[in-house]
Structures are given as C-alpha cells and as structure tokens.
Amino acid sequence: MLDPIKRHPTRSEQLDILTRIVADATSPGDRVLDVGCGTGYAGFLLARRRNDLQYVGVDLSPTSLEAAANYLDGFERAPVLIAADLNDVDSIELPCASFKAIWTVLTFHDLTDPAKQRVLAWMAGHLADDGLLLVHDRIRLTVPRLFPVQQTVWQRLEEVHGEGMRTAASYAEYLDDLDTTNRPATLADYGDWLSGLALDSQIVHLHGNTVLIAATRQPT
C-alpha cells in the first residue's frame, strides 16, 4: 500500500514512529482506535508489526472505509470500521469502552477548534487507565517574522524528498489559506487542551510544521 498523502514527505517517518510506539506500548489482544482512519494506512503499517491487536477505525467517508477493509487484512482479528462524523463525536457507537492506544493522523486540522476539543475529550474518555493517546497533525505558524525560516524548511523537504508540503509565498498568503475547517492548532493549544483533560503530554517528533504528540493520564 502506497502512502496516500504524498504532500507530506515527513509523514512516512512520523507514521513509522507512531506505529512503533503503539506496537511497543500494547500487548496481544489489546484494542486500539484510529480516529479519522481514512483508507487505513496507519493500521496497515501497524499490522506489519503487531497483527495481534483488535483494530477499530472511525472515518466519515464510506469510500475510504471500503478501501480500508481491503488494506487491513493483515490483522488476525477482523478490524471494526465505523462510518461516523467527528463533528458529532458523542453519537459514535464503539464496540468497547476503552482502548490501550488511540491516535489520530492529519485529521484535526479539518476540524474547528471547539470540535478538536470535543474529539480530544472523547478520545480521553475512551482511553484505558494505562493507555496512550497520540496526535499527528500540522501545527499553526504564529510568528510572521519567522515565516521565511519555515519556507526554507519546506524548500529543503522538497529537495530531499522530491515532494513539496503545503507552502505559501508569504505569511499573509498562508493565513488566507486557513479557515475554520483548515485551521491547524498551535502547540500551546494542544498543551492546554490535553492538560485540561488531566493528560500529561510531550512532543515526540517535530519536523517542519508537522508534529507527533504523545499523551497519557496524569498520575492520581
């Protein structure tokens, strides 16, 4: 299965890290949840490392889920795929109450900030006490004077990987491309939101403006 998003040349490296983390943090039979699973690429990669997990994927697109059903046959147990809208996350019916690992990949920037917070709260509510929550997404650029630095990073990524990420000629153009459903959160946003859910979090990988954040429950 080829990576379905070539515009993110660092994505393969970060998904390799994400699936390694999940594989190391889980045991045979553990349940894992992929929020915004798309065609199941993260699950496909995970199954090559740990095919003894119970995979559950949620996505809005029935077409993507149909493709995922074909790509996720590497798991010993049949994956559970659920068509649902994350904007109405509380109506989603999951097959079990808690999961050892829950992650989302390049999905949150498509949600408004209130929706991001609702989905994070829903994910936290289904996280096992010893579970791991992972967020992989773009982060919002907030310092106009440093935008040329980001442009240099994007240019290097295209030179090294042969594929370009989202770019813009100026910070003003970058802002014009954002709206309520294309709004990456800031690192500060994620820190505040996760802390407010009684989760400790840290950045485990950052490349360009794409971040992988890991979170777990705060000790009681």
GROMACS elastic network, one bead per residue, 0.5 to 0.9 nm:
[ bonds ]
;  ai    aj funct       b0    kb
    1     4     6  0.83640   500
    1    41     6  0.75486   500
    1    44     6  0.78551   500
    1    71     6  0.72786   500
    2     5     6  0.87516   500
    2    41     6  0.82802   500
    3     6     6  0.65815   500
    3    11     6  0.86029   500
    3    12     6  0.74055   500
    3    41     6  0.69196   500
    4    39     6  0.81423   500
    4    41     6  0.76756   500
    5     8     6  0.61799   500
    5     9     6  0.83316   500
    5    11     6  0.81208   500
    6     9     6  0.61442   500
    6    11     6  0.83831   500
    6   163     6  0.66176   500
    6   164     6  0.81591   500
    6   165     6  0.83345   500
    7    10     6  0.89570   500
    7    11     6  0.87547   500
    7   163     6  0.60689   500
    7   164     6  0.56398   500
    7   166     6  0.69827   500
    8    11     6  0.53017   500
    8    12     6  0.80809   500
    8   163     6  0.74993   500
    8   164     6  0.71370   500
    8   165     6  0.52969   500
    8   166     6  0.79705   500
    8   210     6  0.86539   500
    9    12     6  0.67557   500
    9    13     6  0.82259   500
    9   157     6  0.70086   500
    9   158     6  0.77834   500
    9   161     6  0.61260   500
    9   162     6  0.80576   500
    9   163     6  0.60817   500
    9   164     6  0.71119   500
    9   165     6  0.69426   500
   10    13     6  0.55017   500
   10    14     6  0.63438   500
   10    15     6  0.86852   500
   10   157     6  0.79727   500
   10   161     6  0.84060   500
   10   165     6  0.89469   500
   10   207     6  0.69126   500
   10   208     6  0.82082   500
   10   210     6  0.79103   500
   11    14     6  0.50504   500
   11    15     6  0.58839   500
   11    16     6  0.83312   500
   11   210     6  0.82110   500
   12    15     6  0.51815   500
   12    16     6  0.60431   500
   12    17     6  0.86364   500
   13    16     6  0.51035   500
   13    17     6  0.63753   500
   13    18     6  0.87181   500
   14    17     6  0.50224   500
   14    18     6  0.60917   500
   14    19     6  0.86418   500
   14   136     6  0.79870   500
   14   205     6  0.71101   500
   14   206     6  0.85614   500
   14   207     6  0.86746   500
   14   210     6  0.88669   500
   14   211     6  0.82829   500
   14   212     6  0.70423   500
   15    19     6  0.59988   500
   15    20     6  0.83053   500
   15    42     6  0.66530   500
   15    45     6  0.79981   500
   15   105     6  0.84114   500
   15   136     6  0.83918   500
   15   212     6  0.89300   500
   16    19     6  0.53966   500
   16    20     6  0.61183   500
   16    21     6  0.86079   500
   16    42     6  0.86044   500
   16    45     6  0.75052   500
   16    46     6  0.85895   500
   17    20     6  0.50996   500
   17    21     6  0.61243   500
   17    22     6  0.86854   500
   17   204     6  0.89222   500
   17   205     6  0.83190   500
   17   212     6  0.88681   500
   18    21     6  0.51463   500
   18    22     6  0.63040   500
   18    23     6  0.86274   500
   18    42     6  0.83729   500
   18    46     6  0.87740   500
   18   103     6  0.86489   500
   18   134     6  0.76721   500
   18   136     6  0.83920   500
   18   212     6  0.77540   500
   19    22     6  0.50224   500
   19    23     6  0.59812   500
   19    24     6  0.85153   500
   19    42     6  0.70466   500
   19    43     6  0.81379   500
   19    45     6  0.67139   500
   19    46     6  0.52028   500
   19    47     6  0.89229   500
   19    49     6  0.78801   500
   20    23     6  0.50489   500
   20    24     6  0.61260   500
   20    25     6  0.85183   500
   20    46     6  0.75845   500
   20    49     6  0.75972   500
   21    24     6  0.52509   500
   21    25     6  0.60731   500
   21    26     6  0.87103   500
   22    25     6  0.50814   500
   22    26     6  0.61604   500
   22    32     6  0.85930   500
   22    46     6  0.77714   500
   22    50     6  0.88546   500
   22   100     6  0.88209   500
   22   101     6  0.65337   500
   22   102     6  0.88166   500
   22   132     6  0.79699   500
   23    26     6  0.56052   500
   23    27     6  0.79248   500
   23    46     6  0.70041   500
   23    49     6  0.65168   500
   23    50     6  0.58887   500
   24    27     6  0.80295   500
   24    50     6  0.89904   500
   25   100     6  0.80276   500
   25   101     6  0.78072   500
   25   131     6  0.81943   500
   25   132     6  0.76717   500
   26    29     6  0.84717   500
   26    30     6  0.62215   500
   26    31     6  0.85680   500
   26    32     6  0.86977   500
   26    50     6  0.87483   500
   26    53     6  0.80629   500
   26   100     6  0.66628   500
   26   101     6  0.74770   500
   26   131     6  0.86971   500
   27    30     6  0.56616   500
   27    50     6  0.88115   500
   27    52     6  0.81226   500
   27    53     6  0.75761   500
   27   100     6  0.88561   500
   28    31     6  0.89757   500
   28    50     6  0.80356   500
   28    51     6  0.85028   500
   28    52     6  0.51876   500
   28    53     6  0.57886   500
   28    54     6  0.86502   500
   29    52     6  0.58370   500
   29    54     6  0.60413   500
   30    52     6  0.79615   500
   30    53     6  0.52873   500
   30    54     6  0.60294   500
   30    55     6  0.85980   500
   30    99     6  0.72440   500
   30   100     6  0.61564   500
   30   101     6  0.83817   500
   31    53     6  0.60035   500
   31    55     6  0.60630   500
   31    56     6  0.74553   500
   31    96     6  0.84273   500
   31    98     6  0.76627   500
   31   100     6  0.58314   500
   31   101     6  0.71890   500
   31   102     6  0.89429   500
   32    53     6  0.70424   500
   32    54     6  0.61550   500
   32    55     6  0.51488   500
   32    56     6  0.61291   500
   32    57     6  0.85073   500
   32    98     6  0.86808   500
   32    99     6  0.52557   500
   32   100     6  0.58386   500
   32   102     6  0.57762   500
   32   103     6  0.82965   500
   33    37     6  0.88488   500
   33    54     6  0.86177   500
   33    55     6  0.61703   500
   33    57     6  0.58216   500
   33    58     6  0.78063   500
   33    99     6  0.65444   500
   33   100     6  0.83235   500
   33   101     6  0.63906   500
   33   103     6  0.64664   500
   33   104     6  0.85961   500
   33   123     6  0.88900   500
   34    37     6  0.52982   500
   34    40     6  0.83802   500
   34    42     6  0.80123   500
   34    43     6  0.76081   500
   34    55     6  0.76261   500
   34    56     6  0.62050   500
   34    58     6  0.63131   500
   34    59     6  0.86981   500
   34   101     6  0.86008   500
   34   102     6  0.60223   500
   34   103     6  0.52820   500
   34   104     6  0.59131   500
   34   105     6  0.81376   500
   35    38     6  0.87452   500
   35    56     6  0.85946   500
   35    57     6  0.61752   500
   35    58     6  0.52218   500
   35    59     6  0.68316   500
   35    86     6  0.84258   500
   35   102     6  0.73425   500
   35   103     6  0.60459   500
   35   105     6  0.75444   500
   35   107     6  0.79709   500
   35   123     6  0.84595   500
   36    40     6  0.89806   500
   36    57     6  0.71774   500
   36    58     6  0.54287   500
   36    60     6  0.73206   500
   36    86     6  0.79597   500
   36   103     6  0.87892   500
   36   104     6  0.61473   500
   36   105     6  0.69824   500
   36   106     6  0.81776   500
   36   107     6  0.59420   500
   36   108     6  0.86703   500
   37    40     6  0.52345   500
   37    41     6  0.75118   500
   37    42     6  0.74455   500
   37    43     6  0.79347   500
   37    56     6  0.89558   500
   37    57     6  0.54645   500
   37    58     6  0.57633   500
   37    59     6  0.55856   500
   37    60     6  0.89916   500
   37    64     6  0.83447   500
   37    65     6  0.79801   500
   37    68     6  0.81974   500
   37    81     6  0.89042   500
   37   104     6  0.73577   500
   37   105     6  0.74156   500
   37   107     6  0.85736   500
   38    41     6  0.74601   500
   38    57     6  0.83255   500
   38    58     6  0.79660   500
   38    59     6  0.58998   500
   38    60     6  0.81057   500
   38    61     6  0.72942   500
   38    63     6  0.88512   500
   38    64     6  0.52139   500
   38    65     6  0.64567   500
   38    67     6  0.84834   500
   38    68     6  0.71180   500
   39    42     6  0.87001   500
   39    43     6  0.89621   500
   39    59     6  0.88257   500
   39    63     6  0.83317   500
   39    65     6  0.58501   500
   39    66     6  0.76778   500
   39    67     6  0.54227   500
   39    69     6  0.80492   500
   39    70     6  0.89166   500
   39    71     6  0.75260   500
   39    72     6  0.89918   500
   40    43     6  0.51760   500
   40    44     6  0.59829   500
   40    45     6  0.87031   500
   40    57     6  0.76105   500
   40    64     6  0.79945   500
   40    65     6  0.75787   500
   40    67     6  0.77498   500
   40    69     6  0.78964   500
   40    71     6  0.66532   500
   40    72     6  0.66939   500
   41    45     6  0.63089   500
   41    46     6  0.85970   500
   41    68     6  0.77088   500
   41    71     6  0.76425   500
   41    72     6  0.83528   500
   42    45     6  0.51992   500
   42    46     6  0.61606   500
   42    47     6  0.86818   500
   42   105     6  0.80091   500
   43    47     6  0.60396   500
   43    48     6  0.87664   500
   43    55     6  0.74314   500
   43    57     6  0.83966   500
   43    68     6  0.87012   500
   43    71     6  0.84215   500
   43    72     6  0.65387   500
   43    75     6  0.88820   500
   44    47     6  0.53273   500
   44    48     6  0.68277   500
   44    68     6  0.84957   500
   44    71     6  0.61773   500
   44    72     6  0.54278   500
   44    73     6  0.82082   500
   44    74     6  0.71379   500
   44    75     6  0.85938   500
   45    48     6  0.55059   500
   45    49     6  0.71561   500
   46    49     6  0.53298   500
   46    50     6  0.59349   500
   46    51     6  0.72955   500
   46    75     6  0.89155   500
   47    52     6  0.78490   500
   47    53     6  0.80023   500
   47    72     6  0.74312   500
   47    73     6  0.84436   500
   47    74     6  0.54835   500
   47    75     6  0.55620   500
   47    76     6  0.87923   500
   48    51     6  0.63955   500
   48    74     6  0.69755   500
   48    75     6  0.83842   500
   50    53     6  0.64712   500
   50    75     6  0.78347   500
   51    54     6  0.84090   500
   51    74     6  0.62027   500
   51    76     6  0.57249   500
   51    77     6  0.81158   500
   52    75     6  0.62600   500
   52    76     6  0.57003   500
   52    77     6  0.72204   500
   53    75     6  0.69672   500
   53    76     6  0.76142   500
   53    77     6  0.73819   500
   54    75     6  0.77096   500
   54    76     6  0.82819   500
   54    77     6  0.62162   500
   54    78     6  0.76599   500
   54    79     6  0.65157   500
   54    80     6  0.80878   500
   55    72     6  0.89029   500
   55    75     6  0.78366   500
   55    77     6  0.80056   500
   55    78     6  0.78568   500
   55    79     6  0.50062   500
   55    80     6  0.63855   500
   55    81     6  0.84422   500
   56    79     6  0.57854   500
   56    81     6  0.58267   500
   56    82     6  0.77010   500
   56    94     6  0.82731   500
   56    95     6  0.82776   500
   57    65     6  0.83173   500
   57    68     6  0.88599   500
   57    79     6  0.75720   500
   57    80     6  0.63208   500
   57    82     6  0.61676   500
   57    83     6  0.86181   500
   58    65     6  0.82454   500
   58    80     6  0.86091   500
   58    81     6  0.59722   500
   58    83     6  0.59475   500
   58    84     6  0.63709   500
   58    85     6  0.84833   500
   58    86     6  0.85407   500
   58    92     6  0.87687   500
   59    62     6  0.75554   500
   59    64     6  0.76295   500
   59    65     6  0.69046   500
   59    81     6  0.79387   500
   59    82     6  0.65113   500
   59    83     6  0.52727   500
   59    84     6  0.57091   500
   59    85     6  0.69548   500
   59    86     6  0.78259   500
   60    64     6  0.82532   500
   60    65     6  0.84013   500
   60    82     6  0.83338   500
   60    83     6  0.53125   500
   60    85     6  0.50813   500
   60    86     6  0.73967   500
   61    64     6  0.52592   500
   61    65     6  0.63745   500
   61    66     6  0.87046   500
   61    83     6  0.65833   500
   61    84     6  0.79909   500
   61    85     6  0.87621   500
   62    66     6  0.60837   500
   62    67     6  0.86860   500
   62    82     6  0.86584   500
   62    83     6  0.60949   500
   62    84     6  0.89527   500
   63    66     6  0.51056   500
   63    67     6  0.64716   500
   63    68     6  0.86747   500
   64    67     6  0.51469   500
   64    68     6  0.61309   500
   64    69     6  0.87457   500
   65    69     6  0.61793   500
   65    70     6  0.88681   500
   65    81     6  0.66205   500
   65    82     6  0.77874   500
   65    83     6  0.73514   500
   66    69     6  0.52920   500
   66    70     6  0.70338   500
   66    81     6  0.88688   500
   67    70     6  0.54274   500
   67    71     6  0.65304   500
   67    72     6  0.88671   500
   68    72     6  0.59234   500
   68    73     6  0.88472   500
   68    81     6  0.82134   500
   69    72     6  0.55567   500
   69    73     6  0.69977   500
   69    78     6  0.89062   500
   69    79     6  0.75899   500
   69    80     6  0.88515   500
   69    81     6  0.76291   500
   70    73     6  0.61774   500
   71    74     6  0.76173   500
   72    75     6  0.64465   500
   72    78     6  0.82064   500
   72    79     6  0.69782   500
   73    76     6  0.77291   500
   73    77     6  0.85292   500
   73    78     6  0.71920   500
   73    79     6  0.78745   500
   74    77     6  0.86826   500
   74    78     6  0.89269   500
   75    78     6  0.65706   500
   75    79     6  0.71915   500
   76    79     6  0.87769   500
   80    95     6  0.80058   500
   82    92     6  0.82765   500
   82    93     6  0.83126   500
   82    94     6  0.80079   500
   83    92     6  0.87174   500
   84    87     6  0.87942   500
   84    88     6  0.78829   500
   84    89     6  0.77132   500
   84    91     6  0.83417   500
   84    92     6  0.63419   500
   84    93     6  0.89018   500
   85    88     6  0.55124   500
   85    89     6  0.64163   500
   85    91     6  0.86627   500
   85    92     6  0.79028   500
   86    90     6  0.83342   500
   86    92     6  0.81897   500
   86   111     6  0.83308   500
   86   115     6  0.77326   500
   86   116     6  0.89309   500
   86   118     6  0.88602   500
   86   119     6  0.68155   500
   87    90     6  0.86547   500
   87   111     6  0.76075   500
   87   112     6  0.88699   500
   87   115     6  0.60305   500
   87   116     6  0.87319   500
   87   118     6  0.83514   500
   87   119     6  0.79631   500
   88    91     6  0.58842   500
   88    92     6  0.74392   500
   88   115     6  0.86405   500
   88   119     6  0.89312   500
   89    92     6  0.55381   500
   89   115     6  0.86849   500
   89   118     6  0.74563   500
   89   119     6  0.63628   500
   89   122     6  0.71647   500
   90    93     6  0.81960   500
   90   118     6  0.85290   500
   90   119     6  0.85140   500
   90   122     6  0.71666   500
   93    96     6  0.86573   500
   94    97     6  0.70509   500
   96    99     6  0.77926   500
   96   126     6  0.86611   500
   97   125     6  0.86678   500
   97   126     6  0.58638   500
   97   127     6  0.83645   500
   97   128     6  0.86368   500
   98   101     6  0.89728   500
   98   125     6  0.78943   500
   98   127     6  0.52671   500
   98   128     6  0.51807   500
   98   129     6  0.86864   500
   98   131     6  0.87680   500
   99   102     6  0.65439   500
   99   126     6  0.61864   500
   99   127     6  0.52251   500
   99   128     6  0.53331   500
   99   131     6  0.68017   500
   99   132     6  0.86006   500
  100   126     6  0.89953   500
  100   127     6  0.64174   500
  100   128     6  0.53584   500
  100   129     6  0.81806   500
  100   130     6  0.69544   500
  100   132     6  0.63107   500
  100   133     6  0.85501   500
  101   127     6  0.70497   500
  101   128     6  0.78628   500
  101   131     6  0.54820   500
  101   133     6  0.58478   500
  101   134     6  0.78050   500
  102   123     6  0.69019   500
  102   124     6  0.85837   500
  102   126     6  0.83488   500
  102   127     6  0.69505   500
  102   131     6  0.78941   500
  102   132     6  0.64060   500
  102   134     6  0.63184   500
  102   135     6  0.87164   500
  103   123     6  0.84200   500
  103   132     6  0.82859   500
  103   133     6  0.56617   500
  103   135     6  0.57465   500
  103   136     6  0.77128   500
  104   107     6  0.63867   500
  104   108     6  0.75805   500
  104   133     6  0.85954   500
  104   134     6  0.65254   500
  104   135     6  0.52367   500
  104   136     6  0.60958   500
  104   137     6  0.80100   500
  105   108     6  0.77216   500
  105   134     6  0.84974   500
  105   135     6  0.64494   500
  105   137     6  0.60316   500
  105   212     6  0.89394   500
  106   109     6  0.67632   500
  106   110     6  0.82124   500
  106   135     6  0.82859   500
  106   136     6  0.58987   500
  106   138     6  0.69359   500
  106   210     6  0.89720   500
  107   110     6  0.57706   500
  107   111     6  0.74311   500
  107   136     6  0.81992   500
  107   137     6  0.68785   500
  108   111     6  0.53254   500
  108   112     6  0.81291   500
  108   113     6  0.87049   500
  108   115     6  0.86362   500
  108   116     6  0.61644   500
  108   119     6  0.88458   500
  108   135     6  0.84191   500
  108   136     6  0.84617   500
  108   137     6  0.66176   500
  108   138     6  0.83893   500
  108   182     6  0.87362   500
  108   183     6  0.83441   500
  108   184     6  0.71518   500
  108   185     6  0.80815   500
  109   112     6  0.75933   500
  109   113     6  0.87151   500
  109   116     6  0.83370   500
  109   137     6  0.69437   500
  109   138     6  0.68809   500
  109   139     6  0.82182   500
  109   181     6  0.68058   500
  109   182     6  0.52800   500
  109   183     6  0.50921   500
  109   185     6  0.69712   500
  110   116     6  0.89573   500
  110   180     6  0.80694   500
  110   183     6  0.67560   500
  110   184     6  0.78657   500
  111   114     6  0.80378   500
  111   115     6  0.57231   500
  111   116     6  0.58593   500
  111   180     6  0.72960   500
  111   181     6  0.50909   500
  111   182     6  0.69788   500
  111   183     6  0.72885   500
  111   184     6  0.85914   500
  112   115     6  0.51333   500
  112   116     6  0.61426   500
  112   117     6  0.87593   500
  112   179     6  0.87530   500
  112   180     6  0.53291   500
  112   181     6  0.54349   500
  112   182     6  0.77333   500
  112   183     6  0.68957   500
  112   184     6  0.89687   500
  113   117     6  0.63432   500
  113   118     6  0.87208   500
  113   180     6  0.78839   500
  113   181     6  0.87738   500
  113   183     6  0.77687   500
  113   184     6  0.86988   500
  113   185     6  0.73539   500
  114   117     6  0.51873   500
  114   118     6  0.62953   500
  114   119     6  0.87307   500
  115   118     6  0.50107   500
  115   119     6  0.61110   500
  115   120     6  0.85005   500
  116   119     6  0.52375   500
  116   120     6  0.61283   500
  116   121     6  0.85979   500
  116   185     6  0.86992   500
  117   120     6  0.50952   500
  117   121     6  0.61234   500
  117   122     6  0.85655   500
  117   193     6  0.66543   500
  117   194     6  0.87994   500
  118   121     6  0.51166   500
  118   122     6  0.61666   500
  118   123     6  0.86255   500
  119   123     6  0.60709   500
  119   124     6  0.85016   500
  120   123     6  0.50167   500
  120   124     6  0.60674   500
  120   125     6  0.84709   500
  120   193     6  0.79027   500
  120   194     6  0.76288   500
  120   197     6  0.82985   500
  121   124     6  0.50409   500
  121   125     6  0.60601   500
  121   126     6  0.87851   500
  121   193     6  0.86699   500
  121   194     6  0.84413   500
  121   197     6  0.66416   500
  122   126     6  0.65065   500
  122   127     6  0.88147   500
  123   126     6  0.52934   500
  123   127     6  0.62849   500
  123   133     6  0.77225   500
  124   127     6  0.50637   500
  124   128     6  0.84895   500
  124   133     6  0.75431   500
  124   194     6  0.87711   500
  124   197     6  0.71286   500
  124   198     6  0.89149   500
  124   199     6  0.81209   500
  124   216     6  0.88095   500
  124   217     6  0.84437   500
  125   128     6  0.84092   500
  127   130     6  0.79098   500
  127   131     6  0.55862   500
  127   132     6  0.71695   500
  127   133     6  0.73238   500
  127   216     6  0.85910   500
  127   217     6  0.85572   500
  128   132     6  0.78921   500
  128   217     6  0.88457   500
  129   132     6  0.88298   500
  129   216     6  0.83391   500
  129   217     6  0.67388   500
  130   216     6  0.73478   500
  130   217     6  0.72715   500
  131   215     6  0.87662   500
  131   216     6  0.63575   500
  131   217     6  0.76188   500
  132   214     6  0.69523   500
  132   215     6  0.59676   500
  132   216     6  0.51815   500
  132   217     6  0.81011   500
  133   201     6  0.89406   500
  133   213     6  0.82215   500
  133   214     6  0.57654   500
  133   215     6  0.50215   500
  133   216     6  0.61802   500
  134   212     6  0.69517   500
  134   213     6  0.55872   500
  134   215     6  0.62983   500
  134   216     6  0.89392   500
  135   211     6  0.78279   500
  135   212     6  0.56828   500
  135   213     6  0.51284   500
  135   214     6  0.66136   500
  135   215     6  0.84171   500
  136   210     6  0.72680   500
  136   211     6  0.56609   500
  136   213     6  0.64430   500
  136   214     6  0.89245   500
  137   184     6  0.75659   500
  137   185     6  0.87103   500
  137   209     6  0.85368   500
  137   210     6  0.55896   500
  137   211     6  0.56784   500
  137   212     6  0.68279   500
  137   213     6  0.87803   500
  138   183     6  0.89965   500
  138   184     6  0.56714   500
  138   185     6  0.75850   500
  138   186     6  0.87168   500
  138   208     6  0.88447   500
  138   209     6  0.56185   500
  138   211     6  0.61048   500
  138   212     6  0.89230   500
  139   183     6  0.85490   500
  139   185     6  0.53158   500
  139   186     6  0.51914   500
  139   187     6  0.64944   500
  139   209     6  0.55486   500
  139   210     6  0.59822   500
  139   211     6  0.67287   500
  140   183     6  0.71712   500
  140   185     6  0.52789   500
  140   187     6  0.76926   500
  140   209     6  0.74751   500
  141   144     6  0.79093   500
  141   146     6  0.87716   500
  141   147     6  0.76086   500
  141   150     6  0.86020   500
  141   171     6  0.87415   500
  141   174     6  0.88209   500
  141   175     6  0.89975   500
  141   184     6  0.84262   500
  141   185     6  0.88892   500
  141   186     6  0.72439   500
  141   209     6  0.75802   500
  142   146     6  0.85680   500
  142   147     6  0.84997   500
  142   186     6  0.78581   500
  143   146     6  0.55253   500
  143   147     6  0.66617   500
  143   171     6  0.87090   500
  144   147     6  0.52378   500
  144   148     6  0.82991   500
  144   170     6  0.87297   500
  144   171     6  0.58308   500
  144   172     6  0.83132   500
  145   148     6  0.71458   500
  145   149     6  0.85428   500
  145   171     6  0.84918   500
  146   149     6  0.53644   500
  146   150     6  0.68609   500
  147   150     6  0.50783   500
  147   151     6  0.63312   500
  147   152     6  0.87779   500
  147   170     6  0.74445   500
  147   171     6  0.60811   500
  148   152     6  0.62965   500
  148   153     6  0.87608   500
  148   170     6  0.80039   500
  148   171     6  0.84032   500
  149   152     6  0.51426   500
  149   153     6  0.64869   500
  149   154     6  0.88471   500
  150   153     6  0.50361   500
  150   154     6  0.62682   500
  150   155     6  0.86356   500
  150   167     6  0.89511   500
  150   208     6  0.69709   500
  150   209     6  0.77895   500
  151   154     6  0.50622   500
  151   155     6  0.61502   500
  151   156     6  0.86085   500
  151   167     6  0.71288   500
  151   168     6  0.78050   500
  151   169     6  0.82746   500
  151   170     6  0.87914   500
  152   155     6  0.50895   500
  152   156     6  0.62010   500
  152   157     6  0.86651   500
  153   156     6  0.51329   500
  153   157     6  0.62305   500
  153   158     6  0.87523   500
  153   207     6  0.88141   500
  153   208     6  0.60511   500
  153   209     6  0.89604   500
  154   157     6  0.51123   500
  154   158     6  0.63514   500
  154   159     6  0.87231   500
  154   164     6  0.68675   500
  154   165     6  0.63707   500
  154   166     6  0.80231   500
  154   167     6  0.70062   500
  154   208     6  0.68544   500
  154   209     6  0.89643   500
  155   158     6  0.52182   500
  155   159     6  0.62712   500
  155   160     6  0.87021   500
  155   164     6  0.73896   500
  155   165     6  0.86630   500
  155   167     6  0.88825   500
  156   159     6  0.50101   500
  156   160     6  0.60593   500
  156   161     6  0.83554   500
  157   160     6  0.51907   500
  157   161     6  0.57241   500
  157   162     6  0.75070   500
  157   163     6  0.72783   500
  157   164     6  0.66741   500
  157   165     6  0.76834   500
  157   208     6  0.82625   500
  158   161     6  0.53251   500
  158   165     6  0.72826   500
  159   162     6  0.55535   500
  159   163     6  0.76146   500
  159   164     6  0.82143   500
  160   163     6  0.82005   500
  161   164     6  0.79127   500
  164   167     6  0.78238   500
  167   170     6  0.88532   500
  167   174     6  0.73524   500
  168   171     6  0.71125   500
  168   172     6  0.85607   500
  168   173     6  0.58755   500
  168   174     6  0.53113   500
  168   177     6  0.85777   500
  169   172     6  0.83724   500
  169   173     6  0.63935   500
  169   174     6  0.75559   500
  170   173     6  0.51586   500
  170   174     6  0.62528   500
  170   175     6  0.87641   500
  171   175     6  0.62619   500
  171   176     6  0.86253   500
  172   175     6  0.51569   500
  172   176     6  0.62311   500
  172   177     6  0.88126   500
  173   177     6  0.63822   500
  174   177     6  0.53514   500
  174   178     6  0.69558   500
  175   178     6  0.53159   500
  175   179     6  0.82172   500
  176   179     6  0.76318   500
  177   182     6  0.78672   500
  178   181     6  0.77186   500
  178   182     6  0.51720   500
  178   183     6  0.56039   500
  178   184     6  0.83391   500
  179   182     6  0.50781   500
  179   183     6  0.58511   500
  180   183     6  0.58155   500
  181   184     6  0.89019   500
  185   188     6  0.81036   500
  185   189     6  0.59536   500
  185   190     6  0.69320   500
  186   189     6  0.50126   500
  186   190     6  0.65792   500
  186   191     6  0.87341   500
  187   190     6  0.52717   500
  187   191     6  0.62464   500
  187   192     6  0.86954   500
  187   211     6  0.86761   500
  188   191     6  0.50554   500
  188   192     6  0.61297   500
  188   193     6  0.85122   500
  189   192     6  0.52797   500
  189   193     6  0.60415   500
  189   194     6  0.85164   500
  190   193     6  0.51102   500
  190   194     6  0.59352   500
  190   195     6  0.82859   500
  190   201     6  0.87496   500
  190   213     6  0.86611   500
  191   194     6  0.54485   500
  191   195     6  0.60176   500
  191   196     6  0.84698   500
  191   200     6  0.85397   500
  191   201     6  0.69556   500
  191   202     6  0.81958   500
  192   195     6  0.52130   500
  192   196     6  0.60313   500
  192   197     6  0.87628   500
  193   196     6  0.51165   500
  193   197     6  0.65594   500
  193   199     6  0.88328   500
  194   197     6  0.51255   500
  194   198     6  0.66630   500
  194   199     6  0.52816   500
  194   200     6  0.69275   500
  194   201     6  0.68961   500
  194   215     6  0.75311   500
  195   198     6  0.50848   500
  195   199     6  0.51033   500
  195   200     6  0.61319   500
  195   201     6  0.75401   500
  195   218     6  0.86272   500
  196   199     6  0.72590   500
  197   200     6  0.88560   500
  197   217     6  0.84721   500
  198   216     6  0.85590   500
  198   217     6  0.61472   500
  198   218     6  0.55902   500
  198   219     6  0.88299   500
  199   215     6  0.59754   500
  199   216     6  0.52718   500
  199   218     6  0.50760   500
  199   219     6  0.88692   500
  200   214     6  0.83817   500
  200   215     6  0.53949   500
  200   216     6  0.54759   500
  200   217     6  0.60662   500
  200   218     6  0.54418   500
  200   219     6  0.88171   500
  201   213     6  0.67838   500
  201   214     6  0.55394   500
  201   216     6  0.65843   500
  201   217     6  0.87990   500
  202   212     6  0.87873   500
  202   213     6  0.57463   500
  202   214     6  0.56855   500
  202   215     6  0.66184   500
  203   206     6  0.70364   500
  203   211     6  0.71234   500
  203   212     6  0.60490   500
  203   214     6  0.64308   500
  203   215     6  0.89380   500
  204   211     6  0.79256   500
  204   212     6  0.57850   500
  204   213     6  0.57216   500
  204   214     6  0.65619   500
  205   210     6  0.83913   500
  205   211     6  0.58385   500
  205   212     6  0.50810   500
  205   213     6  0.71720   500
  206   209     6  0.70175   500
  206   210     6  0.58876   500
  206   212     6  0.63248   500
  206   213     6  0.86686   500
  207   210     6  0.55484   500
  207   211     6  0.65543   500
  207   212     6  0.89842   500
  208   211     6  0.81275   500
  217   220     6  0.86325   500
